[in-house]
Amino acid sequence: MHVPDIEAAVRFFTEILGFECRFRQGSYAYVQREAAAFRLVENIGDDGAPPGNRRFCYYVDVHDVDAIAAELAPRAPLLNDGDIYGPIDQIYGQRELMVVAPDGNLLVFGQDLTRAQG
């Protein structure tokens, strides 16, 4: 994931979303939470993402989206107003929690409602 500020991105993933920073060197960081991981790379000059709209949507499958929402609730004031939406049941059988990262990227935590939970 290309980010404009590696420090801010690492703080967001670790302090807000509960990821662990497994590796960090210069403008690169690897963060992981359970089976989901992101490689974060800071854009520096012409090195990085190509010009244009660099905002993306990332989908993370989870077993219990409500548990994630409850975990993030105390940290919500650290985000800008309106940067968390849900959890909400979608017509396509997913329960989703949407979080807008400081750089504008959208992270969606989704739980499959069509599978028996156990």
N, C-alpha and C positions, 0 to 999 in steps of 0.2 A: 504494500500500500504506500504510494507516494504521499508524503506529508510536507507541509511548508515549514514545520518546526518540530524536530525530533524530540526535544525536551517536553514540549506540550503534549505530543502524541503519546509518549511513554507514560507521562503522568495520567493522562486520560485513561489509557488502557489498564494501568495498575491501580490507581487510586479510585477511579470511578467504576470501571467494569470488572475489577477483580482478577485481571490477568497477572501472571508472574513474568517478570522480565528475565528470560533465560540466558540472554546474551546481549551485550551492548558494546559497540565499538564505533567511535566517531559518529557518522551520520546514519548508522544502521543499528537496528534493534530487532530482536526476536522475542515476541511475547506469546505466552501460551496459557490457556485455561482449559483444563481437561483435554479433550481431543481436538480443540480448536486452537489454531495458532496463526499469527500474522507476522510477516516480515515487513518492518517499517523502514522506509528509506526517505531521508530528507532530500528534497529538491535543492540543488545547489547550482545556481546559474543555469547554464544550458544542459547540465547533467540532471537527468530525472525524467519526469513525465513530459510528453510532448505538449506543445501549447494547446490551448483550448479548454473545454470543460473537463476537468479532471475529477469530478465528483462521481463516486461509484456507490453501488449498494452491495453490501456483503451480507450473506445469509448464514447464520450459525444455527444448526439443528441442536436442540436441547431436549432433555427428558421432561423438565418441569419449568415452564416459562414463568409460572407464578412465583416459584422460589427465586428465580433471577430477579423478577420485579421487586419482591420483598427485600432482597439483598441490596438492590440499587436505590430503593426509596429514601433511605437516610442521606444518600449522596446526591439526590436530585437537586438540592439547592446550589450545588457546585456547578450545575449546568445552567445554560441560559434558559429562560422561560420558554416552554413549548418544545424542548429538545428530547422529551420522552413521551411516547404515545403508546397506550395499551397497558396491560395485555388486552387483546381483543380477539374474538373468534372470527375467522375469515370464512367466507362461503366456500372456499376451496379446501376446507378441512384442516386448517392450521390455526393455532392460537399463537399470536405474535406480539412481541414487545419491540418497538422501534426506538432507536436512540440515534440522534444526530451528533456526530463527532464535531469537535471545534473547527475542523477543516472543511466541514460540509458533507463529508462522507456519511452514508446512512448504514447503520448496523442493525440488522433485524435478527432477533432471537426467536426461533419458531419451534413449536411443539406439534407433532403430528397427532391430530385428534381422531384420525381414522383407525389407529392401532389401539389395541387393548393395552391399557397402562398396567404395569405390574411390578 
